[in-house]
Amino acid sequence: MPDQRSTLSERLRVLIVEDETLVADYIADVVEEAGHEVAGFAATGEKALEALARDRVDLAILDIKLKGSMTGIDVAHAARDRAIPYLFISGSGEALTRQAAEATGPLAFLQKPFNQEELVSVLRTTAEREATSARAFAPDAKGQEG
């Protein structure tokens, strides 16, 4: 699958996959206050998959329980297949659900209600990693890869 991530240096394009509008809006506020861009919102797994395939996304923030037949864990598998990093923000306290989510290899798992500073920290770390990765593959002044 093609890499759907953008090449923006340290500003991430973030897809928010959350079926509770107030929570999605709050996450968007945190993302934007941290200097990043919201690439879009999806309340269902199906809409999230459409956005991952269509839009440039550097990071997906996923709730586990969504409207519709798909879960955030299903979306995580699709994001991973596209080399798009993701994290979970979930209210699910079920041990098996958390184990299944963590088995997909997320950047983080934040429990609702989540701490804003934790999310900002994950955003910062991801942006720094993306910027370092982009610089590693950017051509230098002579047009050669650096």
N, C-alpha and C positions, 0 to 999 in steps of 0.2 A: 504494500500500500504506500502511496506517496506520503511524504512528510507534510502535514498540513500546518505546521507552525509558521509563524511570521518571522521575519528577520529583523524586527524592531530591536534596538539595542537593549535597553533596560526597562522598557515599558511593555508590560505583558498585555495581551488580549485574552480576557478571561470569559469563559462560558459558564454561566451559573445555571445549574440544573437543580431546581427546587420547586416543589409544587405549592408551597405556602408563600403567597405574594408578599406579605410583610417581612418574612425572613429573607426572601430573595432581594427585596429592596434594601434591607439592612446590609446584607452581604455586598451588594452593589455599592452602597455608600462607603463601606470599608475599603473595597477595591479601589474606588476612584480617589478617596482621600489619601490612599497610599501611592497615588500617582500612576495608576494603571487604568486600562480601558475595559469596559464591559463589552465583550464581543456579541453577547446575546443572552437571552433567557430561554429556558425550556422547562415546562412543567411535567413533561412525560419523557420516558426513555426514547420513544420514537422520534419526538421533536429534537431531542438531544443528538441522536444519531444523524438526523438531517443536518443539524448545525455543524457537527464535527466534519461531515463530508463536504459541506458547502463553504464554510467560513474559515478564515485564518484564526486558529486558536492556539495560544501558547500554554494555557492551563485551564483545566476544567475543575470546577468545584461542584461536587456531587452530593446530593442527599441520597440516602439508600432507598427509602420508601417514597415512591412517586405515584402519581395518577397513571392509570393505564396498566398494561400487563408487564411492562419491563421495570426492572429495579435499577438503582444507581450502580449496582454491581455489574449488571449487564452492560451498562454504558461504559463502565471502567474497562471492561475487556475490549470494547471497540476503541476507546481512547488509547489504550496500550498498543493495540494493533497499528495505530496511526502514529505512534511515538509521541503522543501528547501526554504530558504529565498531568496528574489529577490528585485531588485530595477529597476526603469525605468529611462532610459536616452532617452529623446525624443525631437524631434524638433517640434512636434505637439503643436500648440498653441490653438487648439480648446477646448473650455471649457467642452463640453460634453465628448470628448475623455479623457481629463484629469480626469474628475469625474469618468468615467468608470474605468480608470486605478487605481485611488486612492481607489475606492470601493473594490478592490481585496486585500488591506492590504499590500502594499509594504513597505519595510524599508524606502524608500525615492523615491522622484520623482525629478530628475535633468533635467533642461531644457537645450537643446543644444543652443548655445555652453555652455558646463558646466564648472564649476570651478574645476580644478584638486584637490584642497584641500578639496572640498566637497566630492568628491568620495573617497579620501584617508580616510577622517573622517568616512564615512559609512563602509569602509573596516575594519578600526581599531575597531570600535564599534562591528561589527559583529564577528570579530576574538576573541575579548575579551569575548563576550557572548558565543561563541562556546567553548572556552577554559574553561570557568567557568562551563558550562554545562557538558563538558567531565570530568572535575575533580569531579563533584558532583556524577557521576555514576561510577567512576573508583574504583576498589577494593583497599583497603588500604593494608598496609604491612602484615596484618594477613589474607588477602584474603577475607575480608568482604567488603561489599559496604560501601563507606564513606559518 
